[in-house]
Amino acid sequence: MFGRLFMLLILIIVLAFAVMFDWYGARSYFEQGLEKTGQTVESLSEAGDRLQDTFKQK
C-alpha cells in the first residue's frame, strides 16, 4: 500500500516539475488539457441549465 502511494507521489512531483520547467513541451500539453476541461465543464453546465429549464416549464 505504501509503495503505491509513494509511486503516485513521485509521479505527481515529476509531472509538476515537467510543467514548471517545460520539459518536452509539457506546459503546452497541460494548457490544452485545461482548455478541453473548461470546454467540457461549460457544455455540461449549459446542458444542466437546459434540463433545469425543462423541469421548470412543467
Backbone as CSV, one residue per row, in Angstrom:
resi,resn,N_x,N_y,N_z,CA_x,CA_y,CA_z,C_x,C_y,C_z
1,MET,0.830,-1.197,0.000,0.000,0.000,0.000,0.872,1.257,0.000
2,PHE,1.851,1.272,0.894,2.715,2.448,0.985,3.513,2.648,-0.296
3,GLY,3.925,1.550,-0.921,4.699,1.643,-2.154,3.915,2.283,-3.283
4,ARG,2.635,1.959,-3.382,1.799,2.540,-4.441,1.588,4.034,-4.208
5,LEU,1.344,4.412,-2.959,1.166,5.832,-2.647,2.451,6.617,-2.911
6,PHE,3.573,6.011,-2.567,4.858,6.651,-2.802,5.110,6.843,-4.291
7,MET,4.812,5.835,-5.095,4.997,5.948,-6.547,4.072,6.997,-7.140
8,LEU,2.841,7.076,-6.638,1.904,8.092,-7.099,2.413,9.483,-6.753
9,LEU,2.944,9.642,-5.564,3.506,10.926,-5.148,4.692,11.318,-6.018
10,ILE,5.572,10.376,-6.302,6.723,10.636,-7.172,6.255,11.036,-8.569
11,LEU,5.249,10.357,-9.091,4.722,10.670,-10.417,4.152,12.087,-10.459
12,ILE,3.410,12.462,-9.426,2.837,13.811,-9.368,3.941,14.860,-9.296
13,ILE,4.985,14.587,-8.528,6.103,15.529,-8.419,6.821,15.670,-9.755
14,VAL,7.056,14.567,-10.438,7.734,14.619,-11.741,6.881,15.394,-12.746
15,LEU,5.563,15.168,-12.748,4.689,15.919,-13.654,4.699,17.401,-13.330
16,ALA,4.727,17.738,-12.051,4.781,19.150,-11.658,6.079,19.790,-12.151
17,PHE,7.204,19.087,-11.999,8.476,19.618,-12.494,8.461,19.739,-14.016
18,ALA,7.841,18.797,-14.693,7.777,18.845,-16.156,7.026,20.087,-16.616
19,VAL,5.958,20.436,-15.928,5.205,21.639,-16.294,5.986,22.886,-15.901
20,MET,6.586,22.870,-14.712,7.324,24.039,-14.236,8.474,24.405,-15.167
21,PHE,9.230,23.411,-15.596,10.420,23.664,-16.401,10.191,23.404,-17.885
22,ASP,8.947,23.135,-18.263,8.545,22.924,-19.656,9.367,21.836,-20.337
23,TRP,9.536,20.696,-19.640,10.237,19.572,-20.223,9.372,18.958,-21.306
24,TYR,9.961,18.741,-22.486,9.306,18.070,-23.613,7.997,18.753,-24.017
25,GLY,7.883,20.048,-23.791,6.678,20.774,-24.168,5.486,20.442,-23.288
26,ALA,5.748,20.022,-22.062,4.674,19.589,-21.159,3.712,20.725,-20.838
27,ARG,4.217,21.939,-20.806,3.366,23.079,-20.458,2.255,23.272,-21.483
28,SER,2.562,23.122,-22.762,1.529,23.291,-23.793,0.500,22.165,-23.723
29,TYR,0.954,20.933,-23.439,0.005,19.828,-23.286,-0.930,20.079,-22.104
30,PHE,-0.375,20.578,-21.024,-1.162,20.863,-19.835,-2.193,21.956,-20.118
31,GLU,-1.774,23.009,-20.822,-2.701,24.089,-21.169,-3.813,23.593,-22.079
32,GLN,-3.480,22.734,-23.039,-4.500,22.171,-23.921,-5.492,21.332,-23.135
33,GLY,-4.988,20.573,-22.181,-5.861,19.758,-21.344,-6.795,20.626,-20.506
34,LEU,-6.275,21.733,-19.989,-7.117,22.636,-19.208,-8.193,23.286,-20.072
35,GLU,-7.839,23.628,-21.303,-8.831,24.210,-22.211,-9.959,23.220,-22.489
36,LYS,-9.598,21.983,-22.748,-10.610,20.964,-23.031,-11.478,20.706,-21.803
37,THR,-10.860,20.735,-20.622,-11.626,20.553,-19.391,-12.611,21.701,-19.209
38,GLY,-12.152,22.913,-19.478,-13.032,24.072,-19.371,-14.193,23.999,-20.349
39,GLN,-13.923,23.539,-21.556,-14.982,23.391,-22.548,-15.984,22.336,-22.112
40,THR,-15.497,21.262,-21.524,-16.379,20.195,-21.062,-17.274,20.686,-19.933
41,VAL,-16.697,21.415,-18.992,-17.480,21.950,-17.876,-18.527,22.933,-18.391
42,GLU,-18.144,23.746,-19.357,-19.081,24.716,-19.923,-20.242,24.016,-20.625
43,SER,-19.951,22.980,-21.408,-21.026,22.284,-22.113,-21.931,21.536,-21.134
44,LEU,-21.352,20.978,-20.076,-22.175,20.306,-19.069,-23.074,21.291,-18.332
45,SER,-22.555,22.474,-18.035,-23.377,23.460,-17.341,-24.507,23.960,-18.240
46,GLU,-24.240,24.108,-19.536,-25.304,24.514,-20.459,-26.373,23.438,-20.555
47,ALA,-25.953,22.179,-20.621,-26.919,21.074,-20.681,-27.745,21.023,-19.399
48,GLY,-27.104,21.243,-18.263,-27.826,21.261,-16.997,-28.820,22.399,-16.911
49,ASP,-28.439,23.567,-17.435,-29.358,24.707,-17.445,-30.577,24.424,-18.317
50,ARG,-30.339,23.814,-19.489,-31.464,23.483,-20.363,-32.396,22.467,-19.704
51,LEU,-31.815,21.482,-19.053,-32.611,20.468,-18.374,-33.402,21.084,-17.219
52,GLN,-32.770,21.986,-16.499,-33.451,22.658,-15.390,-34.604,23.521,-15.903
53,ASP,-34.408,24.196,-17.018,-35.477,24.993,-17.627,-36.639,24.107,-18.049
54,THR,-36.323,22.924,-18.563,-37.382,21.991,-18.966,-38.219,21.576,-17.779
55,PHE,-37.583,21.311,-16.648,-38.320,20.914,-15.449,-39.175,22.074,-14.911
56,LYS,-38.660,23.299,-15.040,-39.405,24.454,-14.539,-40.660,24.719,-15.371
57,GLN,-40.610,24.393,-16.651,-41.742,24.650,-17.533,-42.902,23.707,-17.245
58,LYS,-42.640,22.537,-16.711,-43.694,21.543,-16.481,-44.411,21.787,-15.214
